Amino acid sequence: MKNQNLQERVELALTGSFADGKAVLETGANGDVHGLFVSGSFERQTDRERQQALWAALHRAIEAEELTHVRFVLASTPAEYQAVSEYPLNDD
C-alpha cells in the first residue's frame, strides 16, 4: 500500500525540521494521515506562519502527490498543547 509508511515519513520530516518537535499523528482507515505537531519553534508565530513552516518542511521531504493523503496537521506550542491535553508529550 502506497501510504503504508506515510505517517512515519511525515513524523520524520517534521522532527527533522523542528529539533524540539513531537508528532501526535494517526492514520485513518482510508490511509490518510492527520494529527498535531508540537514545537517550541512555533512560539511567537501566527497560525499562518506555523502552517507555512510545517507544510514547507513536508514539501521538502515528501512528493506532492503523496501529500494529498495528509489531511491536516495542526501546529501547536508545548504550552498550548499542555493547556488542552490530558496526555503528556514525553514518552518516558
C-alpha positions as a Markdown table, in Angstrom:
| # | Residue | x | y | z |
|---|---|---|---|---|
| 1 | Met | 0.0 | 0.0 | 0.0 |
| 2 | Lys | 1.4 | 3.4 | -1.0 |
| 3 | Asn | 0.6 | 5.2 | 2.3 |
| 4 | Gln | 1.9 | 2.3 | 4.5 |
| 5 | Asn | 4.8 | 4.4 | 5.8 |
| 6 | Leu | 3.4 | 7.9 | 5.2 |
| 7 | Gln | 2.7 | 8.6 | 8.8 |
| 8 | Glu | 6.3 | 7.7 | 9.8 |
| 9 | Arg | 7.7 | 9.8 | 6.9 |
| 10 | Val | 5.5 | 12.8 | 8.0 |
| 11 | Glu | 6.8 | 12.4 | 11.5 |
| 12 | Leu | 10.5 | 12.2 | 10.3 |
| 13 | Ala | 10.1 | 15.2 | 8.0 |
| 14 | Leu | 8.7 | 17.3 | 10.8 |
| 15 | Thr | 11.0 | 16.2 | 13.6 |
| 16 | Gly | 14.0 | 16.6 | 11.2 |
| 17 | Ser | 13.0 | 20.2 | 10.5 |
| 18 | Phe | 12.0 | 21.2 | 14.1 |
| 19 | Ala | 14.6 | 19.8 | 16.5 |
| 20 | Asp | 12.4 | 20.1 | 19.6 |
| 21 | Gly | 9.2 | 18.8 | 17.9 |
| 22 | Lys | 6.9 | 16.0 | 18.8 |
| 23 | Ala | 4.3 | 14.5 | 16.4 |
| 24 | Val | 1.0 | 13.1 | 17.5 |
| 25 | Leu | -0.3 | 11.6 | 14.3 |
| 26 | Glu | -2.8 | 8.9 | 13.2 |
| 27 | Thr | -3.5 | 7.1 | 10.0 |
| 28 | Gly | -7.2 | 6.8 | 9.2 |
| 29 | Ala | -8.9 | 3.7 | 7.8 |
| 30 | Asn | -8.5 | 5.1 | 4.3 |
| 31 | Gly | -4.7 | 5.6 | 4.8 |
| 32 | Asp | -4.9 | 9.4 | 5.2 |
| 33 | Val | -2.7 | 11.0 | 7.9 |
| 34 | His | -3.8 | 13.6 | 10.3 |
| 35 | Gly | -2.8 | 15.0 | 13.7 |
| 36 | Leu | -0.8 | 17.5 | 15.6 |
| 37 | Phe | 2.8 | 18.7 | 15.7 |
| 38 | Val | 4.1 | 20.4 | 18.8 |
| 39 | Ser | 7.2 | 22.5 | 18.8 |
| 40 | Gly | 8.7 | 25.4 | 20.7 |
| 41 | Ser | 9.7 | 26.8 | 17.3 |
| 42 | Phe | 6.1 | 28.0 | 16.9 |
| 43 | Glu | 6.3 | 30.4 | 19.8 |
| 44 | Arg | 5.5 | 34.0 | 18.7 |
| 45 | Gln | 4.4 | 32.8 | 15.2 |
| 46 | Thr | 0.9 | 33.4 | 13.8 |
| 47 | Asp | -1.2 | 30.3 | 12.9 |
| 48 | Arg | -0.5 | 31.1 | 9.3 |
| 49 | Glu | 3.3 | 31.3 | 9.8 |
| 50 | Arg | 3.2 | 28.0 | 11.7 |
| 51 | Gln | 1.3 | 26.2 | 8.9 |
| 52 | Gln | 3.6 | 27.7 | 6.3 |
| 53 | Ala | 6.7 | 26.4 | 8.1 |
| 54 | Leu | 5.1 | 23.0 | 8.7 |
| 55 | Trp | 4.0 | 22.5 | 5.1 |
| 56 | Ala | 7.3 | 23.7 | 3.7 |
| 57 | Ala | 9.0 | 21.0 | 5.7 |
| 58 | Leu | 6.6 | 18.4 | 4.4 |
| 59 | His | 7.0 | 19.6 | 0.8 |
| 60 | Arg | 10.8 | 19.3 | 1.1 |
| 61 | Ala | 10.6 | 15.7 | 2.2 |
| 62 | Ile | 7.5 | 14.1 | 0.6 |
| 63 | Glu | 6.3 | 14.2 | -3.0 |
| 64 | Ala | 3.3 | 16.4 | -3.7 |
| 65 | Glu | 1.1 | 13.5 | -4.8 |
| 66 | Glu | 1.6 | 11.7 | -1.5 |
| 67 | Leu | 0.9 | 14.9 | 0.4 |
| 68 | Thr | -2.7 | 14.7 | -0.8 |
| 69 | His | -3.0 | 12.0 | 1.7 |
| 70 | Val | -2.0 | 14.3 | 4.6 |
| 71 | Arg | -5.4 | 15.7 | 5.6 |
| 72 | Phe | -4.3 | 18.1 | 8.3 |
| 73 | Val | -1.5 | 18.7 | 10.8 |
| 74 | Leu | -2.2 | 21.3 | 13.5 |
| 75 | Ala | 0.8 | 23.2 | 14.7 |
| 76 | Ser | 1.0 | 23.9 | 18.5 |
| 77 | Thr | 3.4 | 25.1 | 21.1 |
| 78 | Pro | 4.1 | 22.9 | 24.1 |
| 79 | Ala | 2.3 | 25.3 | 26.4 |
| 80 | Glu | -0.8 | 25.3 | 24.2 |
| 81 | Tyr | -0.7 | 21.5 | 24.0 |
| 82 | Gln | -0.4 | 21.1 | 27.7 |
| 83 | Ala | -3.2 | 23.5 | 28.4 |
| 84 | Val | -5.8 | 21.5 | 26.4 |
| 85 | Ser | -4.5 | 17.9 | 26.7 |
| 86 | Glu | -4.6 | 15.3 | 29.3 |
| 87 | Tyr | -1.8 | 13.4 | 27.6 |
| 88 | Pro | 1.8 | 14.2 | 28.4 |
| 89 | Leu | 4.2 | 14.8 | 25.5 |
| 90 | Asn | 7.0 | 12.8 | 27.0 |
| 91 | Asp | 7.2 | 9.1 | 26.1 |
| 92 | Asp | 9.0 | 8.4 | 29.4 |
